[in-house]
Amino acid sequence: MRSVPIPVDTSKLAITCVKAPRPRLLNKDTGEIKTDKNGNTVFEVTVSVEDEFGRIELVRIATTGEPPIAVGDQVNPIGLLGYVWEIAGRWGISYRAERLLPARESVDA
C-alpha cells in the first residue's frame, strides 16, 4: 500500500536544525546508503519544529542531495510533504522535502 503525500504548511512553524545532515541508511549492518530513483544520495536532517502555541517536536526530514544547513540554522523546507505509514499496528509520519535551505536564503520563484 502506497501512502498519499500530504503537503505541509510551514508558514506558522519555526524549524531549526538540531542534527547535521547525514546520508540515510537503508541497512545499518551493511552501511548501505539510500538513494533516489536517479541514484542520488538521500540525506536526513533532524529538526525541531515549534508551532504557534510553543509546542515543539523533533522530526527527521529526508531530501535528495546534501542540504547547505548546519546545526542551529533556521530551516526553510521547500516542498515539504508528509507520508503516513503503518507497519505491524504502529504508525507514524515520514517527511520529505524537495530542498532544505537556511531560512536566510531566499528561494527563486
C-alpha positions in Angstrom: 0.0 0.0 0.0 1.4 3.3 -1.0 0.9 6.4 1.1 -0.6 9.6 -0.5 1.7 12.6 0.2 0.2 15.4 2.2 1.6 19.0 1.7 2.8 20.6 5.0 2.0 24.3 5.6 5.2 25.6 7.3 4.1 29.2 7.4 3.4 29.2 11.2 6.3 26.9 12.1 9.8 27.6 13.4 12.1 24.9 12.1 15.6 24.6 13.4 18.3 22.1 12.5 19.4 20.1 15.6 21.4 17.3 14.0 23.6 17.9 10.9 22.6 16.3 7.6 23.8 12.8 7.1 23.2 10.1 4.4 20.2 8.0 5.2 21.0 4.3 5.8 18.9 1.5 4.3 20.8 -1.1 6.3 22.7 -0.3 9.5 24.5 -3.6 9.5 25.9 -3.2 5.9 26.1 0.6 5.8 24.0 0.6 2.6 23.0 4.2 1.8 19.6 5.1 0.5 19.5 6.6 -3.0 16.6 8.1 -5.0 15.4 6.8 -8.4 18.2 8.7 -10.1 20.9 7.3 -7.9 21.4 10.5 -5.8 22.1 10.1 -2.1 19.2 10.8 0.2 20.1 12.8 3.2 18.3 13.0 6.5 18.2 16.0 8.8 16.8 16.1 12.4 15.0 19.3 13.1 12.9 20.8 16.0 9.6 22.1 14.9 7.8 24.7 17.0 4.2 25.6 16.3 2.5 28.9 17.0 1.4 27.7 20.5 5.0 26.9 21.6 4.7 23.1 21.2 8.0 21.5 20.0 8.5 18.2 18.2 11.6 16.6 16.8 11.2 15.2 13.3 13.5 13.9 10.6 13.2 15.3 7.1 14.7 13.4 4.1 15.9 15.2 0.9 17.9 14.4 -2.1 21.5 15.8 -2.0 23.3 17.3 1.0 21.5 20.4 2.1 23.6 23.5 2.9 22.5 23.7 6.5 24.2 23.2 9.9 23.1 22.7 13.5 21.4 25.8 14.8 20.3 27.1 11.4 16.7 28.1 10.9 15.5 25.9 8.1 13.2 26.6 5.1 11.9 23.3 3.8 10.8 23.7 0.1 8.0 21.3 -1.0 7.7 19.6 2.4 5.4 16.5 2.2 4.2 14.2 4.9 3.6 10.5 4.3 1.5 8.5 6.8 2.8 4.9 7.3 1.7 1.8 9.2 3.6 -1.3 10.0 2.5 -4.1 12.3 0.0 -1.9 14.1 2.4 1.0 14.6 2.0 4.2 12.5 3.8 7.5 12.0 4.5 10.2 9.5 7.7 10.4 7.5 8.7 13.7 5.9 10.4 14.6 2.6 11.3 17.9 1.1 12.4 18.9 -2.4 15.1 21.1 -0.7 16.2 22.2 2.7 17.6 25.7 2.8 18.8 28.0 5.5 15.9 30.4 6.3 18.3 33.4 5.5 18.4 32.3 1.8 15.7 33.4 -0.5 14.1 30.9 -2.9 14.0 31.6 -6.6 10.4 31.6 -7.9 
